[in-house]
């Protein structure tokens, strides 16, 4: 057996420790930003999430150097920082594209076409879930929910909404992104790169002209419950079909119909979740259930 030369490194599959530091000028700039973030919190370790976004804005994903930086700034161990950075899906563990294209494949978006969109984009881009195109422009992923079910199916690019998508419109969207053409979200702020988005998530303002003024709220379907709770008429219903606002701690008045409609009455023997607890086997002394013996007997 040949002996390994003394001057030859032996690679055991483990990264060299400690992680390398940022260049001096980058380190100084990040320290200035980090101190601004940390000063917003009564306890420094509470600043870990925004600091992770800050280092992600520098390199596009969470690197060992970024983890070391956060640990040193917050007096944490690198293990503590790593545990947090690997828990949240918004922190990238490997290099990714300028545009994170997320296709909602949760229940409603899926049945409305989200699954078809995701399959179309995988084939069109030639990448799988969590993979990046060769030009470094687009990272494709499926995500669980964009909280925009009334616009299903929804695609997000760097957390900006692209509503009511189809396989055709989604394909055009990624083609425009890769070609560098201007892409406008359905609602919300103008689109920017993933690194720029990460810096905003770290708590720094969006300084682009008009970006802060751009907005977009939930759709009508999402707001029906809010309107009813505020005592407003439900869309498409008569003005008498409202739910009185609950302004007292005692809840609605005794003579208020459960739905708010004057003609409605509560079905007999049909308790709601607001009614008193009903008798169950656990609360009925004559019909007890569950173990009666002490543990070990």
C-alpha positions as CSV (number, residue, x, y, z in Angstrom):
1,X,0.0,0.0,0.0
2,X,1.4,3.4,-1.0
3,X,1.7,5.9,1.9
4,X,0.1,9.3,1.4
5,X,2.8,12.0,1.0
6,X,3.1,14.1,4.1
7,X,2.5,17.3,2.1
8,X,-0.7,16.1,0.4
9,X,-4.0,17.1,1.9
10,X,-6.3,14.3,2.8
11,X,-10.0,15.0,1.9
12,X,-12.4,13.4,4.3
13,X,-15.6,15.1,2.9
14,X,-15.7,17.6,5.7
15,X,-15.5,21.4,5.1
16,X,-12.4,23.2,6.3
17,X,-12.9,24.9,9.6
18,X,-13.4,27.7,10.5
19,X,-15.3,29.1,7.6
20,X,-13.5,31.9,5.7
21,X,-14.4,35.5,6.6
22,X,-15.7,38.1,4.2
23,X,-13.1,40.5,2.6
24,X,-12.4,43.4,4.8
25,X,-14.4,45.9,2.9
26,X,-17.5,43.6,2.7
27,X,-17.2,42.8,6.4
28,X,-17.1,46.4,7.4
29,X,-20.1,47.2,5.3
30,X,-22.1,44.3,6.6
31,X,-21.1,45.1,10.2
32,X,-22.6,48.6,9.8
33,X,-25.9,47.2,8.5
34,X,-25.9,44.4,11.1
35,X,-25.5,46.8,14.0
36,X,-28.4,48.9,12.7
37,X,-30.6,45.8,12.6
38,X,-29.5,44.5,16.1
39,X,-30.3,47.9,17.6
40,X,-34.0,47.4,16.8
41,X,-34.4,44.6,19.3
42,X,-34.2,44.4,23.1
43,X,-32.4,41.1,22.8
44,X,-29.7,40.8,20.2
45,X,-30.4,37.2,19.3
46,X,-33.9,38.3,18.1
47,X,-32.1,39.9,15.2
48,X,-31.0,36.5,13.8
49,X,-33.7,36.2,11.1
50,X,-33.1,39.6,9.5
51,X,-29.4,39.1,9.7
52,X,-29.7,35.8,7.8
53,X,-31.6,37.8,5.1
54,X,-28.8,40.3,5.2
55,X,-26.1,37.8,4.5
56,X,-28.3,36.1,1.9
57,X,-28.6,39.5,0.1
58,X,-24.8,39.5,-0.1
59,X,-24.3,36.1,-1.7
60,X,-27.7,34.9,-2.8
61,X,-27.8,32.1,-0.3
62,X,-26.7,31.2,3.2
63,X,-23.1,30.3,3.1
64,X,-20.7,29.1,5.9
65,X,-19.2,32.6,5.9
66,X,-22.6,34.1,6.4
67,X,-23.4,31.8,9.2
68,X,-20.0,32.6,10.9
69,X,-20.8,36.3,10.5
70,X,-24.2,36.1,12.1
71,X,-22.8,34.0,15.0
72,X,-20.1,36.4,15.7
73,X,-22.4,39.5,15.6
74,X,-24.9,37.9,17.9
75,X,-22.6,35.9,20.2
76,X,-24.2,32.6,19.1
77,X,-22.6,29.3,18.0
78,X,-22.5,28.5,14.4
79,X,-24.6,25.4,15.3
80,X,-27.4,27.7,16.6
81,X,-27.3,29.8,13.5
82,X,-27.3,26.8,11.2
83,X,-30.3,25.3,13.0
84,X,-32.4,28.4,12.3
85,X,-31.2,28.9,8.7
86,X,-32.0,25.3,7.8
87,X,-35.5,25.4,9.4
88,X,-37.0,28.2,7.3
89,X,-37.5,27.6,3.6
90,X,-36.9,31.3,2.6
91,X,-33.2,30.8,3.4
92,X,-31.4,29.2,0.5
93,X,-28.8,26.5,1.2
94,X,-27.2,26.6,-2.2
95,X,-26.5,29.1,-5.0
96,X,-29.7,30.0,-6.8
97,X,-31.1,32.2,-9.5
98,X,-31.8,35.9,-9.7
99,X,-35.5,35.0,-9.8
100,X,-37.1,32.4,-7.5
101,X,-40.1,31.2,-9.4
102,X,-42.5,29.4,-7.0
103,X,-45.5,27.6,-8.2
104,X,-48.2,26.9,-5.6
105,X,-49.2,23.3,-5.6
106,X,-51.3,23.3,-2.6
107,X,-54.9,21.9,-2.8
108,X,-56.8,24.7,-4.5
109,X,-54.0,26.0,-6.8
110,X,-53.3,22.4,-7.7
111,X,-56.8,21.5,-8.9
112,X,-57.1,24.9,-10.6
113,X,-54.0,24.2,-12.7
114,X,-50.9,24.6,-10.4
115,X,-49.7,21.0,-11.0
116,X,-50.0,21.5,-14.7
117,X,-48.1,24.8,-14.5
118,X,-45.3,23.2,-12.5
119,X,-44.9,20.3,-14.8
120,X,-44.9,22.6,-17.8
121,X,-42.1,24.8,-16.3
122,X,-40.0,21.8,-15.3
123,X,-40.1,20.5,-18.9
124,X,-39.7,24.0,-20.5
125,X,-36.8,25.0,-18.3
126,X,-35.2,21.6,-18.1
127,X,-34.8,21.7,-14.3
128,X,-36.4,20.0,-11.4
129,X,-37.7,21.3,-8.1
130,X,-35.2,23.6,-6.4
131,X,-32.9,23.6,-9.4
132,X,-31.6,26.6,-11.4
133,X,-31.3,27.2,-15.1
134,X,-27.9,27.1,-16.6
135,X,-27.8,30.9,-17.2
136,X,-28.4,31.5,-13.4
137,X,-31.6,33.4,-14.1
138,X,-34.4,31.2,-12.7
139,X,-34.7,28.8,-9.8
140,X,-37.9,26.8,-10.0
141,X,-39.7,25.4,-6.9
142,X,-43.1,24.3,-5.8
143,X,-44.4,25.9,-2.7
144,X,-47.2,25.0,-0.4
145,X,-49.4,28.1,-0.2
146,X,-49.2,31.7,-1.3
147,X,-52.3,32.8,0.7
148,X,-54.0,34.0,-2.4
149,X,-56.5,31.2,-3.1
150,X,-59.0,33.5,-4.7
151,X,-56.4,34.1,-7.5
152,X,-55.6,30.5,-8.0
153,X,-53.5,29.2,-9.6
154,X,-50.7,31.6,-8.4
155,X,-47.1,31.8,-9.2
156,X,-44.7,34.0,-7.2
157,X,-41.4,35.5,-8.3
158,X,-39.2,36.7,-5.5
159,X,-42.4,36.7,-3.3
160,X,-44.3,39.0,-5.7
161,X,-47.7,37.8,-7.0
162,X,-48.5,36.6,-10.5
163,X,-52.2,35.6,-10.3
164,X,-54.5,33.5,-12.3
165,X,-51.8,31.8,-14.3
166,X,-51.9,29.2,-17.0
167,X,-49.2,26.9,-18.3
168,X,-48.9,29.3,-21.3
169,X,-48.6,32.5,-19.3
170,X,-46.2,31.0,-16.8
171,X,-44.0,29.8,-19.7
172,X,-44.0,33.3,-21.1
173,X,-43.2,34.7,-17.7
174,X,-40.0,32.7,-17.2
175,X,-39.0,33.4,-20.8
176,X,-39.3,37.1,-20.2
177,X,-37.3,36.8,-17.0
178,X,-34.5,35.0,-18.7
179,X,-34.4,37.4,-21.6
180,X,-34.2,40.4,-19.3
181,X,-37.5,41.9,-20.3
182,X,-39.5,44.0,-17.9
183,X,-42.0,41.9,-16.0
184,X,-44.8,43.4,-13.9
185,X,-46.4,41.5,-11.0
186,X,-50.2,41.4,-10.9
187,X,-50.1,43.4,-7.7
188,X,-47.6,44.7,-5.3
189,X,-44.2,46.3,-5.7
190,X,-42.2,46.2,-9.0
191,X,-40.1,43.1,-9.4
192,X,-36.5,43.1,-8.3
193,X,-33.7,40.5,-8.0
194,X,-33.7,37.9,-5.2
195,X,-30.7,39.6,-3.5
196,X,-32.5,42.9,-3.5
197,X,-35.6,41.2,-2.1
198,X,-33.5,39.6,0.7
199,X,-32.1,43.0,1.7
200,X,-35.7,44.4,2.1
201,X,-36.6,41.3,4.2
202,X,-33.6,42.2,6.4
203,X,-35.5,45.4,7.2
204,X,-34.0,48.0,4.8
205,X,-36.2,50.2,2.8
206,X,-37.0,49.8,-0.9
207,X,-35.6,53.0,-2.3
208,X,-36.8,52.5,-5.9
209,X,-39.1,55.4,-7.0
210,X,-42.8,54.4,-6.7
211,X,-42.1,51.0,-5.2
212,X,-43.4,51.8,-1.7
213,X,-46.6,53.3,-3.1
214,X,-47.3,50.2,-5.3
215,X,-49.7,47.9,-3.5
216,X,-52.3,45.2,-3.9
217,X,-54.6,43.6,-1.4
218,X,-56.5,40.4,-1.1
219,X,-59.3,39.6,-3.6
220,X,-63.0,39.8,-3.0
221,X,-63.4,36.2,-2.0
222,X,-60.8,36.6,0.8
223,X,-62.5,39.7,2.1
224,X,-66.1,38.5,2.5
225,X,-65.5,37.3,6.0
226,X,-63.9,40.5,7.0
227,X,-66.8,42.5,5.5
228,X,-69.4,40.4,7.3
229,X,-67.5,40.7,10.6
230,X,-67.6,44.5,10.2
231,X,-71.3,44.5,9.6
232,X,-71.2,45.2,5.9
233,X,-73.4,43.6,3.3
234,X,-72.1,40.5,1.7
235,X,-71.3,40.9,-2.0
236,X,-74.3,39.8,-4.1
237,X,-76.7,39.6,-1.1
238,X,-79.3,42.0,0.2
239,X,-78.4,44.8,2.5
240,X,-80.3,43.0,5.3
241,X,-77.9,40.0,5.2
242,X,-75.2,41.2,7.5
243,X,-73.5,40.1,10.7
244,X,-73.5,42.7,13.4
245,X,-70.0,43.6,14.6
246,X,-69.1,42.0,17.9
247,X,-68.3,45.0,19.9
248,X,-68.8,43.6,23.4
249,X,-66.9,40.9,25.3
250,X,-70.1,39.1,25.9
251,X,-70.6,38.3,22.2
252,X,-73.7,38.8,20.1
253,X,-77.0,39.7,21.7
254,X,-79.4,36.9,22.7
255,X,-81.9,37.8,20.0
256,X,-79.4,38.1,17.2
257,X,-79.8,35.3,14.6
258,X,-76.7,33.2,14.2
259,X,-76.1,34.3,10.6
260,X,-77.2,37.8,11.0
261,X,-80.2,37.4,8.7
262,X,-83.5,38.3,10.3
263,X,-85.2,35.1,9.0
264,X,-82.6,32.7,10.1
265,X,-82.9,30.6,13.3
266,X,-80.5,28.2,14.8
267,X,-81.3,24.6,13.9
268,X,-82.6,22.6,16.9
269,X,-80.1,20.4,18.6
270,X,-77.2,21.7,16.4
271,X,-74.7,23.3,18.6
272,X,-72.0,25.6,17.2
273,X,-68.4,25.8,18.3
274,X,-69.5,28.7,20.5
275,X,-71.9,26.7,22.5
276,X,-71.2,25.2,25.9
277,X,-69.4,21.8,25.9
278,X,-71.6,18.8,25.4
279,X,-71.5,15.7,27.5
280,X,-69.0,13.2,26.3
281,X,-67.7,9.9,27.6
282,X,-64.9,11.7,29.3
283,X,-67.3,14.0,31.2
284,X,-70.1,11.5,31.9
285,X,-69.4,9.9,35.3
286,X,-71.9,7.1,34.6
287,X,-70.1,6.1,31.4
288,X,-66.4,6.7,32.0
289,X,-63.9,5.9,29.4
290,X,-60.1,5.6,29.2
291,X,-57.7,3.9,31.6
292,X,-58.9,3.7,35.2
293,X,-55.8,2.1,36.7
294,X,-52.7,4.0,37.7
295,X,-49.6,3.7,35.5
296,X,-47.7,0.5,36.4
297,X,-50.7,-1.3,37.9
